[in-house]
Amino acid sequence: IVLALMLGISKFLMMIGSLIIFFRRRTLQICDAEGNVTLSIRQKLVTFSSLIFQVFDHDGREVLRIRRKGLVLVRRHWQLLDLNDNVLLDIVEDSALKAVARKLLGHLWGLLRTNYDILVEGNRIGGLRREWSIWNKFRIELQPYPALDQRFVLAAALFVDIIDPDRWHPWIV
């Protein structure tokens, strides 16, 4: 009886833990040199097809959305959207072959690090390149594009790096 009771309680606690993880919201705050929050990025509570994050300015108004496209089998694909869900830019892994190798082998201690291309209407305007280091160092290359606020592009690139980090081993999801 005691064993059955303990198993029942453990199943209940695992179910509660699963629900908490499913509804956990990720948040990122970007601050200026004085420590004031300039942008805040929060995950929407429930999304079923893809991850959607809302970008808020310092006044708490939603200014953009960042979406991770769901059901992408090879290369990771993120989009920066306006409030009407129009695509402003795409952030896509640079190599399909390296993406498949990374899914099978991990990043092999830096040999297969994830790099991203930043595209506007299919044209490359920049990239997120990881530098060879034991630390998480990367370089963002970005050409001026008048229709986009550079702060939002940089925030999206930083957010993608934080949400989709490189994994040391392929079995860590």
C-alpha positions, 0 to 999 in steps of 0.5 A, spaced: 500 500 500 505 504 501 509 503 495 502 504 491 501 510 494 508 513 493 508 511 486 501 515 485 504 521 488 510 521 484 506 520 478 502 526 480 508 530 481 511 529 474 504 531 471 505 537 475 512 538 473 510 537 466 505 542 466 509 547 469 515 546 464 509 547 458 507 553 461 513 556 463 515 563 459 522 565 457 523 573 458 529 577 456 531 584 458 536 588 454 538 594 458 542 600 456 549 603 460 545 606 466 541 599 467 534 602 464 530 596 460 530 598 453 527 592 450 523 586 454 522 580 450 517 575 453 514 568 450 507 568 449 503 563 454 501 558 449 503 557 442 501 550 438 505 550 431 511 555 433 514 559 438 512 566 438 515 571 443 513 579 443 518 584 444 516 590 448 519 597 448 521 601 455 514 603 456 511 596 455 508 597 448 509 591 444 513 593 438 515 587 434 514 579 434 520 574 434 517 567 431 521 560 431 518 557 425 515 550 427 516 543 423 523 545 420 527 539 419 534 541 417 535 548 418 533 553 424 529 558 422 527 565 426 523 571 423 522 578 426 515 580 425 511 587 425 505 587 429 501 585 423 505 579 422 508 581 416 515 578 415 521 584 416 527 579 416 529 572 417 534 569 421 536 562 418 542 557 419 547 558 414 549 551 412 544 545 411 549 540 411 552 543 418 545 543 421 544 536 419 551 534 422 550 538 428 543 534 429 547 528 429 554 529 432 553 536 436 557 541 435 564 537 436 567 542 441 566 548 436 568 545 430 560 545 428 558 551 431 551 554 429 552 561 424 546 564 422 544 569 416 540 575 416 536 575 410 531 581 408 526 578 402 531 573 401 537 578 400 543 577 405 544 583 409 548 580 415 550 574 419 551 572 426 558 568 426 561 565 432 568 566 434 573 560 436 572 560 443 570 556 449 566 562 451 560 564 447 563 569 443 560 571 436 560 577 431 554 580 428 555 583 421 549 587 419 549 592 413 544 598 414 537 597 412 533 603 412 526 600 413 529 596 420 531 599 426 538 596 428 536 595 435 531 590 434 535 586 429 541 586 434 536 584 439 533 579 435 540 576 434 542 576 441 535 572 443 536 567 437 543 566 440 540 565 447 534 561 446 538 556 441 544 555 444 550 550 441 550 544 445 556 540 447 553 533 446 547 531 441 543 528 446 542 534 450 536 537 447 
